[in-house]
Amino acid sequence: EECVSSARTKEAISWLQEILLVDRSRRDVARMIRDLRWGDQEKRTRVRGRVRGFAILLVVVTLVTMAVQRERAVDSRYAAVPLAVPGDLGSLRQRMQQLDRLQEENPLSLRLWDASRERARLKVEIAQIEAQSAQIQIARRSEREAQLAIAESARKQGRIYTQQNRFKDALEQFERALADGPADWDQRKQIQIDVAAIQQWTAKHGSQAPGSVK
């Protein structure tokens, strides 16, 4: 009883076992041993439960802390991505690429829901700009082809007039070809030479037709 009162359970059980060695008929002693063992086991179970609960709580707190720190880090990186300039295709593509990289490196981040929505919007805006650019390119090519067709027609007509010694008409056609033809037209230099030759001839000889004009 003194051992039990001072929480020396093992020592108390040892003394009770000594009693049973002397008198095995003492059922009350056997019951006391059983109760003490059960109580000791229950105590150890409670202690283990508390330790386990504390360990689980510690793990949960650690995971939550790590998650919060990670979200803050992702938020900082997201805020550091340079803003896209509206209508600037290069700027839009650069921001979308950096958002893609951020999502690949942090696939489970809640903060990237906003980045995902922004990426979808950027993708639409980029597609619209690319479509407009393609239309402009097509329109420019069509315009260039039309200019070349008109200029080439005027050049050929000017050559015909030159062969017929109709210098005034030839000069008019050549000047029209130069006006309508693109700046990088491969015939521009030769037409300028022809125009200069006609102007030089007419300035010197007037409307008198030469044998030929080269």
C-alpha contacts under 8 A as a table, 3 or more apart, distances in Angstrom:
res1	aa1	res2	aa2	distance
1	E	4	V	5.08
1	E	5	S	6.12
1	E	12	A	7.18
2	E	5	S	5.14
2	E	6	S	6.24
2	E	12	A	7.98
3	C	6	S	5.19
3	C	7	A	6.15
3	C	8	R	4.81
3	C	9	T	6.46
3	C	11	E	6.42
3	C	12	A	5.13
4	V	7	A	5.00
4	V	8	R	5.60
4	V	9	T	5.63
4	V	12	A	6.01
5	S	8	R	7.57
8	R	11	E	5.54
8	R	12	A	6.26
9	T	12	A	5.05
9	T	13	I	6.22
9	T	36	L	6.69
9	T	37	R	7.97
9	T	40	D	7.18
10	K	13	I	5.15
10	K	14	S	6.23
11	E	14	S	4.99
11	E	15	W	6.37
12	A	15	W	5.22
12	A	16	L	6.27
13	I	16	L	5.05
13	I	17	Q	6.09
13	I	33	I	5.65
13	I	36	L	7.14
13	I	37	R	7.85
14	S	17	Q	5.13
14	S	18	E	6.43
15	W	18	E	5.03
15	W	19	I	6.59
16	L	19	I	5.04
16	L	20	L	6.51
16	L	29	V	6.23
16	L	30	A	7.77
16	L	32	M	7.93
16	L	33	I	6.71
17	Q	20	L	5.05
17	Q	21	L	6.34
17	Q	33	I	7.69
18	E	21	L	5.13
18	E	22	V	6.66
19	I	22	V	5.22
19	I	23	D	6.06
19	I	24	R	7.78
19	I	29	V	7.56
20	L	23	D	4.85
20	L	24	R	4.65
20	L	25	S	7.50
20	L	26	R	6.64
20	L	29	V	7.14
20	L	30	A	7.46
21	L	24	R	6.22
23	D	26	R	6.09
24	R	27	R	7.61
26	R	29	V	5.39
26	R	30	A	6.64
27	R	30	A	4.96
27	R	31	R	6.05
28	D	31	R	4.99
28	D	32	M	6.14
29	V	32	M	4.98
29	V	33	I	6.25
30	A	33	I	5.11
30	A	34	R	6.26
31	R	34	R	5.04
31	R	35	D	6.07
32	M	35	D	5.02
32	M	36	L	6.01
33	I	36	L	5.14
33	I	37	R	6.09
34	R	37	R	5.17
34	R	38	W	6.05
35	D	38	W	5.08
35	D	39	G	5.96
36	L	39	G	5.02
36	L	40	D	5.99
37	R	40	D	5.05
37	R	41	Q	6.05
38	W	41	Q	5.03
38	W	42	E	5.99
39	G	42	E	4.99
39	G	43	K	6.05
40	D	43	K	5.01
40	D	44	R	6.24
41	Q	44	R	5.06
41	Q	45	T	6.08
42	E	45	T	4.91
42	E	46	R	6.13
43	K	46	R	5.09
43	K	47	V	6.20
44	R	47	V	4.99
44	R	48	R	6.04
45	T	48	R	5.06
45	T	49	G	5.99
46	R	49	G	4.94
46	R	50	R	6.10
47	V	50	R	5.08
47	V	51	V	6.12
48	R	51	V	5.00
48	R	52	R	5.92
49	G	52	R	5.00
49	G	53	G	5.93
50	R	53	G	4.99
50	R	54	F	6.00
51	V	54	F	5.06
51	V	55	A	6.05
52	R	55	A	5.00
52	R	56	I	6.12
53	G	56	I	5.09
53	G	57	L	6.04
54	F	57	L	5.00
54	F	58	L	6.00
55	A	58	L	4.99
55	A	59	V	6.17
56	I	59	V	5.06
56	I	60	V	6.10
57	L	60	V	5.07
57	L	61	V	6.03
58	L	61	V	5.14
58	L	62	T	6.03
59	V	62	T	5.03
59	V	63	L	6.08
60	V	63	L	5.12
60	V	64	V	6.06
61	V	64	V	5.12
61	V	65	T	6.01
62	T	65	T	5.09
62	T	66	M	6.10
63	L	66	M	5.06
63	L	67	A	6.02
64	V	67	A	5.00
64	V	68	V	6.10
65	T	68	V	5.15
65	T	69	Q	6.13
66	M	69	Q	5.10
66	M	70	R	5.96
67	A	70	R	4.99
67	A	71	E	6.06
68	V	71	E	5.11
68	V	72	R	6.18
69	Q	72	R	5.07
69	Q	73	A	6.19
70	R	73	A	5.02
70	R	74	V	6.15
71	E	74	V	5.03
71	E	75	D	5.96
71	E	109	S	6.52
71	E	110	L	7.39
71	E	111	R	6.58
72	R	75	D	4.96
72	R	76	S	6.14
73	A	76	S	5.09
73	A	77	R	6.28
74	V	77	R	5.08
74	V	78	Y	6.02
74	V	106	N	7.68
74	V	109	S	7.52
74	V	111	R	7.06
75	D	78	Y	5.01
75	D	79	A	6.11
75	D	111	R	6.42
76	S	79	A	5.12
76	S	80	A	6.17
77	R	80	A	4.98
77	R	81	V	6.55
77	R	102	L	7.97
78	Y	81	V	5.51
78	Y	99	L	7.64
78	Y	102	L	7.64
78	Y	115	A	7.76
79	A	82	P	7.99
81	V	95	R	6.79
81	V	98	Q	7.00
81	V	99	L	7.78
82	P	95	R	6.57
83	L	91	S	7.91
83	L	95	R	6.76
84	A	88	D	7.47
84	A	91	S	5.04
84	A	92	L	5.03
84	A	94	Q	7.79
84	A	95	R	6.02
85	V	88	D	5.39
85	V	91	S	5.81
85	V	92	L	6.69
86	P	92	L	7.43
87	G	92	L	7.79
87	G	129	I	7.19
88	D	91	S	5.37
88	D	92	L	6.16
89	L	92	L	5.13
89	L	93	R	6.11
89	L	126	I	6.39
89	L	129	I	6.99
90	G	93	R	5.21
90	G	94	Q	6.14
91	S	94	Q	5.16
91	S	95	R	6.32
92	L	95	R	5.37
92	L	96	M	6.24
92	L	122	L	6.59
92	L	126	I	6.85
93	R	96	M	5.12
93	R	97	Q	6.10
93	R	122	L	8.00
93	R	126	I	7.33
94	Q	97	Q	5.18
94	Q	98	Q	6.34
95	R	98	Q	5.19
95	R	99	L	6.18
96	M	99	L	5.03
96	M	100	D	6.11
96	M	119	R	5.90
96	M	122	L	6.71
96	M	123	K	7.67
97	Q	100	D	5.02
97	Q	101	R	6.28
98	Q	101	R	5.05
98	Q	102	L	6.16
99	L	102	L	4.97
99	L	103	Q	6.18
99	L	115	A	6.58
99	L	119	R	6.99
100	D	103	Q	5.16
100	D	104	E	6.19
100	D	119	R	7.90
101	R	104	E	5.10
101	R	105	E	6.25
102	L	105	E	5.28
102	L	106	N	6.11
103	Q	106	N	5.07
103	Q	107	P	5.28
103	Q	112	L	6.70
103	Q	115	A	7.98
104	E	107	P	5.62
106	N	109	S	5.62
109	S	112	L	5.63
109	S	113	W	7.78
110	L	113	W	5.82
111	R	114	D	6.26
111	R	115	A	7.36
112	L	115	A	4.62
112	L	116	S	5.94
113	W	116	S	5.03
113	W	117	R	6.38
114	D	117	R	5.22
114	D	118	E	6.19
115	A	118	E	4.99
115	A	119	R	5.95
116	S	119	R	5.03
116	S	120	A	6.36
117	R	120	A	5.22
117	R	121	R	6.44
118	E	121	R	5.05
118	E	122	L	6.11
119	R	122	L	5.00
119	R	123	K	6.07
120	A	123	K	5.09
120	A	124	V	6.42
121	R	124	V	5.24
121	R	125	E	6.30
122	L	125	E	5.03
122	L	126	I	6.01
123	K	126	I	5.14
123	K	127	A	6.14
124	V	127	A	5.12
124	V	128	Q	6.24
125	E	128	Q	5.12
125	E	129	I	6.27
126	I	129	I	5.15
126	I	130	E	6.09
127	A	130	E	5.11
127	A	131	A	6.09
128	Q	131	A	5.11
128	Q	132	Q	6.20
129	I	132	Q	5.06
129	I	133	S	6.04
130	E	133	S	4.96
130	E	134	A	6.08
131	A	134	A	5.08
131	A	135	Q	6.24
132	Q	135	Q	5.07
132	Q	136	I	6.20
133	S	136	I	5.03
133	S	137	Q	6.17
134	A	137	Q	5.06
134	A	138	I	6.18
135	Q	138	I	5.10
135	Q	139	A	6.11
136	I	139	A	5.01
136	I	140	R	6.06
137	Q	140	R	5.04
137	Q	141	R	6.14
138	I	141	R	5.15
138	I	142	S	6.14
139	A	142	S	5.07
139	A	143	E	6.05
140	R	143	E	4.97
140	R	144	R	6.05
141	R	144	R	5.05
141	R	145	E	6.10
142	S	145	E	5.13
142	S	146	A	6.17
143	E	146	A	5.08
143	E	147	Q	6.14
144	R	147	Q	4.99
144	R	148	L	6.04
144	R	182	P	6.93
145	E	148	L	5.08
145	E	149	A	6.13
146	A	149	A	5.09
146	A	150	I	6.25
147	Q	150	I	5.23
147	Q	151	A	5.94
147	Q	180	D	5.62
147	Q	181	G	5.46
147	Q	182	P	6.77
148	L	151	A	5.08
148	L	152	E	5.78
148	L	180	D	7.53
148	L	181	G	5.59
148	L	182	P	6.97
148	L	185	W	7.87
149	A	152	E	5.22
149	A	153	S	6.11
150	I	153	S	5.18
150	I	154	A	6.26
150	I	177	A	7.17
150	I	180	D	6.79
150	I	181	G	7.54
151	A	154	A	5.10
151	A	155	R	6.08
151	A	176	R	6.99
151	A	177	A	4.07
151	A	178	L	6.96
151	A	179	A	7.88
151	A	180	D	5.43
151	A	181	G	4.98
152	E	155	R	4.96
152	E	156	K	6.16
152	E	177	A	6.74
152	E	181	G	7.81
153	S	156	K	5.28
153	S	157	Q	6.20
153	S	177	A	7.81
154	A	157	Q	5.08
154	A	158	G	6.01
154	A	173	Q	5.06
154	A	174	F	6.39
154	A	176	R	6.49
154	A	177	A	5.21
155	R	158	G	5.00
155	R	159	R	6.29
155	R	173	Q	6.35
155	R	174	F	5.60
155	R	177	A	5.68
155	R	191	I	7.48
156	K	159	R	5.09
156	K	160	I	6.34
157	Q	160	I	5.03
157	Q	161	Y	6.26
157	Q	170	A	7.24
157	Q	173	Q	6.59
158	G	161	Y	5.08
158	G	162	T	6.08
158	G	169	D	7.10
158	G	170	A	4.15
158	G	171	L	6.84
158	G	172	E	7.63
158	G	173	Q	4.95
158	G	174	F	5.61
159	R	162	T	4.96
159	R	163	Q	6.28
159	R	170	A	6.76
160	I	163	Q	5.21
160	I	164	Q	6.38
160	I	170	A	7.60
161	Y	164	Q	4.92
161	Y	165	N	6.12
161	Y	166	R	4.97
161	Y	167	F	6.63
161	Y	169	D	6.35
161	Y	170	A	4.91
162	T	165	N	4.93
162	T	166	R	5.71
162	T	167	F	5.80
162	T	170	A	5.55
162	T	213	V	6.85
163	Q	166	R	7.61
163	Q	212	S	6.89
163	Q	213	V	7.39
165	N	209	A	5.71
165	N	210	P	7.16
165	N	212	S	7.28
165	N	213	V	7.84
166	R	169	D	5.59
166	R	170	A	6.06
166	R	209	A	7.93
167	F	170	A	4.85
167	F	171	L	5.84
167	F	198	I	6.60
167	F	202	T	7.95
167	F	207	S	7.82
168	K	171	L	5.16
168	K	172	E	6.29
169	D	172	E	5.10
169	D	173	Q	6.33
170	A	173	Q	5.17
170	A	174	F	6.13
171	L	174	F	5.12
171	L	175	E	6.11
171	L	195	V	6.16
171	L	198	I	6.99
172	E	175	E	5.25
172	E	176	R	6.20
173	Q	176	R	5.02
173	Q	177	A	6.17
174	F	177	A	5.02
174	F	178	L	6.28
174	F	191	I	6.35
174	F	194	D	7.97
174	F	195	V	6.69
175	E	178	L	5.07
175	E	179	A	6.16
175	E	195	V	7.59
176	R	179	A	5.01
176	R	180	D	6.08
177	A	180	D	5.25
177	A	181	G	5.63
178	L	181	G	5.34
178	L	188	R	6.47
178	L	191	I	7.44
178	L	192	Q	7.90
181	G	185	W	6.37
181	G	188	R	7.61
182	P	185	W	5.28
183	A	188	R	7.75
184	D	188	R	7.65
185	W	188	R	5.52
186	D	189	K	7.06
187	Q	190	Q	5.54
187	Q	191	I	6.28
188	R	191	I	5.22
188	R	192	Q	6.22
189	K	192	Q	5.15
189	K	193	I	6.39
190	Q	193	I	5.03
190	Q	194	D	6.28
191	I	194	D	4.94
191	I	195	V	6.08
192	Q	195	V	5.04
192	Q	196	A	6.12
193	I	196	A	5.18
193	I	197	A	6.17
194	D	197	A	5.07
194	D	198	I	6.20
194	D	214	K	7.34
195	V	198	I	5.20
195	V	199	Q	6.10
196	A	199	Q	5.14
196	A	200	Q	6.05
197	A	200	Q	5.13
197	A	201	W	6.15
197	A	213	V	7.83
197	A	214	K	7.80
198	I	201	W	5.09
198	I	202	T	6.09
198	I	213	V	7.73
199	Q	202	T	5.27
199	Q	203	A	5.96
200	Q	203	A	5.18
200	Q	204	K	6.29
201	W	204	K	5.21
201	W	205	H	5.79
201	W	206	G	7.20
202	T	205	H	5.15
202	T	206	G	4.35
202	T	207	S	6.11
202	T	208	Q	7.80
203	A	206	G	5.79
205	H	208	Q	5.81
210	P	213	V	6.90
